[in-house]
Amino acid sequence: MMSDQLSDSVSLLLDRNNPETLVSTGTKCTNILIASIGNSHIRWHHRRLDHSKVDYWKTEHICFNDAPCCNELKAIETIRALMPEHIWNFFSRSLPYQCKAYVCSVVLKQTSSVCALLHASKLFYRPIIRLDKKSFMLDFASTGAWTTLGLDRLAGMYGAKYCILNSTAKLGNFKSGQNFLVIDGGTCNTYLAIVRGEIKGGGILPGLKQKYEGLRIYTPELPEVNWQTLHEYVKNREMSVEIFESDTITNLCAGILGEFQSFFNQVINTFLNEVGDYSYIVITGGDGELLYNLLTKRERSKNSLSTLRMIEKKCDIMFDPFLVEHGIVQAIYVSSQLHLPFNDK
């Protein structure tokens, strides 16, 4: 049963969707909504085209059987439940079809569910646009390996380019075809190297959650370690990982995080040694900030794992939690031949 407030706002939107309401209104696109669908969550991004407001939020996946393919009222109710209050208030005051919706997904069933939901609501400009791999390849050369890469990795690559452009614009030291490495600490940890403007390749490995969940499943007699345990561990050790720990819990933390840190240390150093020129490392993802801190923190003691020597290696390392979203936005605007400053207000 809907609340009175929800019923009123839904009724208003249904009335605005009446074709007679739209006659001679001169409606035009004033904002965009992006659904970036990953393996674990949907990350939503709403942006007003006058650059006055940018919002990000995250939800669980939509149940496939619940996709309201034909029911407009149910679709609006579902979208209302997915949106933060202030975003919904913005939509409830706007005319329909002023928002273009884009879907970028690595989960096929979720793509169908989200597109069906957005289409059925009649709140968005039609058609709902599904981004494909070609959307992110406008500025990059490749030997063809990119055809097997997921959209999230390609979007992260595209976002990294503009992240670097934005951070170095005043210095004027970024050139087309610059070398950079993208690391995504998500459900799976991934990395992708761009060398002289061409996709060189990368790798995929289990994420932190898969590591500690695997230990819980296959070694149930061990104490349970979770995301909070790992963050408390590094926080108490000033973002370092000790090699020789004293009890079972800290042994588990050192093993999980040490492997995480050491592997990417090796990946980055291998990349830098091969490239030779000044390079950029761009990190993103839910565990990206933790990895960034582990990699940039100087060793605390002789028994802690060594960290990168960024200055000596002529490398800039940066963290951006919205790298994939930035890449999607830039791909949309480049393909639409529209201009959008990278900076978010």
C-alpha positions in Angstrom: 0.0 0.0 0.0 1.5 3.4 -1.0 1.7 6.3 1.4 -0.5 9.3 0.8 2.6 11.4 -0.1 3.8 8.7 -2.6 0.3 8.4 -4.1 0.0 12.1 -4.6 3.4 12.4 -6.4 2.8 9.4 -8.5 -0.6 10.7 -9.5 0.9 14.0 -10.5 3.5 12.3 -12.7 0.9 10.1 -14.3 -1.1 13.3 -15.1 1.9 15.0 -16.5 2.5 12.0 -18.8 -0.8 12.6 -20.4 -0.1 13.6 -24.0 -2.4 16.6 -23.6 -0.1 17.9 -20.9 2.8 17.9 -23.3 1.2 19.8 -26.1 3.1 23.0 -26.9 5.3 22.7 -23.8 8.5 22.8 -25.8 10.0 20.1 -23.5 13.7 19.5 -24.0 16.4 17.4 -22.3 17.6 19.3 -19.2 19.2 16.4 -17.2 20.6 12.8 -17.6 20.3 9.7 -15.5 22.9 7.0 -15.7 22.6 3.4 -14.4 26.0 1.8 -14.1 25.3 -1.8 -13.4 28.2 -3.8 -11.9 28.4 -7.4 -10.5 27.2 -6.5 -7.1 25.3 -3.1 -7.2 23.7 -0.5 -9.5 25.5 2.9 -9.2 23.2 5.7 -10.2 24.3 9.1 -11.5 22.0 12.1 -12.0 23.4 15.2 -13.7 21.7 18.5 -14.6 22.9 19.9 -17.9 23.3 23.4 -16.5 26.0 21.9 -14.3 24.2 23.1 -11.2 23.9 19.6 -9.5 25.5 16.2 -9.7 24.4 13.3 -7.5 25.6 9.7 -7.1 24.0 6.9 -5.1 24.1 3.1 -5.0 21.3 0.4 -4.8 21.0 -3.3 -4.9 20.2 -5.1 -8.1 16.6 -5.1 -9.3 15.0 -8.5 -9.1 14.5 -9.7 -12.7 10.9 -11.0 -12.2 9.9 -7.6 -10.6 10.7 -5.6 -13.7 7.4 -3.8 -14.4 7.4 -4.1 -18.2 3.9 -2.9 -18.7 2.7 -1.3 -15.5 3.4 2.4 -15.5 2.2 3.0 -11.9 4.3 0.1 -10.6 7.4 1.4 -12.5 7.0 4.9 -11.0 6.6 3.4 -7.5 9.8 1.3 -8.0 11.8 4.3 -9.3 10.6 6.4 -6.4 11.9 3.8 -3.9 15.3 3.7 -5.7 15.9 7.4 -5.6 17.0 9.6 -2.8 14.3 12.0 -1.6 15.8 15.2 -3.1 16.2 13.5 -6.5 12.6 12.3 -6.5 11.5 15.8 -5.6 13.3 17.1 -8.6 11.7 14.6 -10.9 8.2 15.2 -9.4 8.5 19.0 -10.2 9.9 18.4 -13.8 8.0 17.7 -17.0 8.4 14.1 -18.3 10.8 13.4 -21.1 13.2 16.1 -20.0 15.6 13.5 -18.8 17.6 11.1 -21.0 18.4 7.8 -19.4 21.5 5.7 -20.2 22.4 2.2 -19.1 25.9 0.8 -18.9 25.9 -2.8 -17.7 28.0 -5.9 -17.3 25.0 -8.0 -16.2 22.7 -8.9 -19.0 19.6 -9.7 -16.9 20.0 -6.5 -15.0 20.3 -4.5 -18.3 16.9 -5.9 -19.3 15.3 -5.2 -15.9 16.5 -1.6 -15.6 15.7 -0.7 -19.2 12.2 -2.2 -18.8 11.7 -0.2 -15.6 12.8 3.1 -17.0 10.9 2.6 -20.2 7.6 1.6 -18.5 7.7 4.7 -16.2 7.3 7.1 -19.1 9.5 9.6 -17.1 12.4 9.5 -19.5 13.1 10.5 -23.1 12.8 7.5 -25.3 14.4 5.3 -26.3 16.4 4.3 -23.2 20.0 4.3 -24.4 22.2 1.3 -23.9 25.9 2.1 -24.1 28.1 -0.4 -26.0 31.9 -0.9 -26.2 32.3 1.4 -29.2 31.1 4.3 -27.0 34.4 4.2 -25.2 36.9 3.5 -28.0 36.8 6.9 -29.8 40.2 8.0 -28.4 42.1 4.8 -28.2 43.9 2.4 -30.5 43.9 -1.3 -29.9 45.1 -4.6 -31.3 41.6 -5.9 -30.8 41.9 -7.1 -27.2 39.4 -4.5 -26.1 36.5 -6.5 -27.7 36.5 -8.9 -24.8 36.8 -6.3 -22.0 33.7 -5.4 -19.9 32.0 -2.1 -20.3 33.0 -1.2 -16.7 36.7 -1.5 -17.5 36.4 0.4 -20.7 34.4 3.2 -18.9 37.1 3.3 -16.2 39.8 3.6 -18.9 37.9 6.5 -20.5 37.3 8.1 -17.2 41.0 7.9 -16.3 41.9 9.8 -19.4 39.7 12.7 -18.4 40.6 12.5 -14.7 44.3 12.9 -15.8 43.3 15.7 -18.2 41.5 17.5 -15.4 44.2 17.2 -12.8 47.0 18.3 -15.2 45.2 20.9 -17.3 46.9 23.8 -15.5 50.3 22.2 -15.8 49.9 21.4 -19.5 52.0 18.2 -19.2 49.4 15.7 -20.5 49.6 14.6 -24.1 47.3 12.4 -26.2 48.5 8.9 -26.0 50.0 9.2 -22.5 50.7 6.1 -20.5 48.4 5.2 -17.6 47.3 2.2 -15.6 43.7 1.9 -14.2 43.2 -0.2 -11.1 39.6 -1.0 -9.9 39.3 -2.4 -6.4 35.7 -3.8 -6.8 34.0 -7.1 -6.5 36.8 -8.3 -8.6 40.1 -6.5 -8.7 41.1 -5.5 -12.2 43.8 -3.5 -13.9 44.2 -2.2 -17.4 47.3 -0.7 -19.0 47.3 2.0 -21.7 50.8 2.4 -23.3 51.3 5.1 -25.9 47.6 5.4 -26.5 47.0 1.7 -27.1 45.4 -0.9 -24.8 48.2 -3.2 -23.8 46.1 -5.5 -21.6 45.5 -6.2 -17.9 44.3 -8.8 -15.4 41.4 -9.9 -13.1 41.7 -11.3 -9.7 39.4 -11.9 -6.7 38.4 -8.9 -4.7 38.9 -8.5 -0.9 35.4 -9.7 -0.1 35.9 -12.8 -2.2 39.1 -13.4 -0.2 37.7 -13.2 3.3 34.4 -14.9 2.3 36.4 -17.7 0.8 38.2 -18.2 4.1 34.9 -18.2 6.0 33.4 -20.9 3.7 36.4 -23.2 3.3 38.0 -22.8 6.7 35.1 -22.3 9.1 37.2 -23.0 12.2 39.2 -19.8 11.6 37.9 -16.5 13.2 35.7 -14.5 10.9 37.3 -11.5 9.1 35.2 -8.9 7.3 35.6 -5.6 5.6 35.5 -3.7 8.9 38.1 -5.9 10.4 40.5 -5.2 7.6 39.9 -1.4 7.7 40.5 -1.4 11.5 43.7 -3.3 11.0 45.3 -0.8 8.7 43.9 2.1 10.6 45.6 0.9 13.8 48.8 0.4 11.9 48.9 3.8 10.2 48.0 2.2 6.8 50.8 -0.3 6.8 50.8 -4.1 6.7 53.1 -6.0 9.1 54.7 -9.2 7.7 55.0 -11.0 11.1 51.8 -10.7 13.2 51.1 -12.2 16.6 47.5 -13.7 16.7 45.2 -15.4 14.3 43.0 -12.4 13.4 46.0 -10.2 12.6 47.6 -13.1 10.7 44.5 -13.3 8.5 44.5 -9.5 7.9 48.2 -9.4 7.1 47.8 -12.3 4.6 44.7 -10.8 2.8 46.0 -7.3 2.7 49.6 -8.1 2.2 48.7 -10.1 -0.9 46.5 -7.3 -2.1 49.2 -4.7 -1.6 52.2 -6.8 -2.8 50.5 -7.9 -6.1 49.6 -4.4 -7.1 53.0 -3.1 -6.1 54.4 -5.6 -8.6 51.9 -4.7 -11.3 52.7 -1.0 -11.0 56.4 -1.4 -10.9 56.4 -3.7 -13.9 54.2 -1.2 -15.8 56.5 1.7 -14.9 59.7 -0.2 -15.8 58.3 -1.1 -19.2 56.9 2.4 -20.0 59.9 4.4 -18.9 58.2 7.8 -19.5 56.2 9.8 -17.0 53.0 7.8 -16.2 49.8 7.9 -14.2 48.2 5.4 -11.9 44.5 5.9 -11.4 42.7 3.8 -8.7 38.9 3.5 -8.2 36.3 1.0 -6.8 34.9 0.3 -3.4 38.2 -0.9 -2.0 40.2 1.5 -4.1 40.8 4.1 -1.4 42.2 1.4 0.9 44.5 0.2 -1.9 45.5 3.8 -2.6 46.5 4.3 1.1 48.4 1.1 1.3 50.4 1.9 -1.9 51.2 5.5 -1.0 52.0 5.1 2.7 55.7 4.9 3.4 56.8 1.8 5.3 56.4 2.2 9.1 59.0 -0.3 10.2 61.5 -2.7 8.8 58.9 -5.5 9.1 56.2 -3.8 7.1 55.7 -4.3 3.4 57.6 -1.7 1.3 55.5 0.8 -0.7 55.9 2.5 -4.1 58.5 5.2 -4.6 56.3 7.4 -6.7 58.7 10.4 -7.1 61.7 8.3 -8.0 59.6 6.3 -10.5 58.2 9.5 -12.1 54.7 8.6 -11.5 51.5 10.3 -10.3 49.0 8.1 -8.4 45.4 9.3 -7.8 42.1 7.9 -6.4 38.7 8.7 -7.8 35.7 6.8 -6.5 33.5 7.9 -9.5 36.0 7.0 -12.3 33.6 4.7 -14.2 30.8 7.3 -13.9 33.1 10.0 -15.3 34.0 7.8 -18.2 30.3 7.1 -19.0 29.5 10.8 -18.9 32.4 11.8 -21.2 31.5 9.0 -23.7 27.9 10.2 -23.8 28.9 13.8 -24.4 31.6 13.0 -26.9 29.3 10.8 -28.9 26.6 13.4 -28.7 29.0 16.1 -29.8 28.0 18.1 -26.7 30.4 19.9 -24.4 30.6 19.1 -20.7 33.3 20.4 -18.4 34.9 17.5 -16.4 34.8 19.4 -13.2 31.8 18.7 -11.0 30.5 21.6 -9.0 
